[in-house]
Amino acid sequence: MLFEVLGKNGFVPTQAIRDYAEKKLSKVVSFFGPDVVKEVRVVCKVYKDHHKVEVNVLSNRTHLRAEVMDFDMYAAIDKVNDKLIAQMRRHKDKLKRHLEKEGIKQVYSKEFDAEELEKDILAAQLVKNKKISLMPLSSEEAIAEMELSGHDFYVYIDSKTQKTNVVYRREDGDYAIIETTNI
């Protein structure tokens, strides 16, 4: 498994930050099992008024990503860890409910326990208000942008109709579009 801590915007992570991030994120890695996780990449950015930590966990079947902003780098690492643990819990519950197939249970190690995760999440539930700029795109371009962003949906303006649409990935892996109309 590759574990790397990178700095951006002129920030060079100290050994203490590297060790702290590896220690904190080892719990997320243990949920998958040591042989399943291929890479953990932590990117630490420093801005004038805050710090930002982005984490990508790449495994054989799942890609987890989380980012958090805080005034303190260590607090941001704690919060991003909590966010990843919450994602793991939701993902595991979803697999249990909807994808009861042979082999799914082997993705996770036996150490995973949803009740234990709830105890580990100390931070309050995060609420985010995000503003986006809508661009005129075709549905194929919107799907490509969605895939690049790593999200399950993408909001855009249809280049033909000039109306706001949402393209999303369905549970079966296909894509669908929600088209808006005026009332």
JOVENGI-V409610 format. One record per helix or strand. SS is the DSSP state (A for helix, B for strand). FROM is the first residue (numbers start at 1). TO is the last residue. If there is no record, write none. Layout:
ss:SS from:FROM to:TO
ss:SS from:FROM to:TO
This chain:
ss:B from:2 to:8
ss:A from:15 to:32
ss:B from:37 to:46
ss:B from:51 to:59
ss:B from:63 to:70
ss:A from:73 to:98
ss:A from:104 to:107
ss:A from:114 to:120
ss:B from:136 to:137
ss:A from:139 to:149
ss:B from:153 to:158
ss:B from:164 to:169
ss:B from:175 to:179
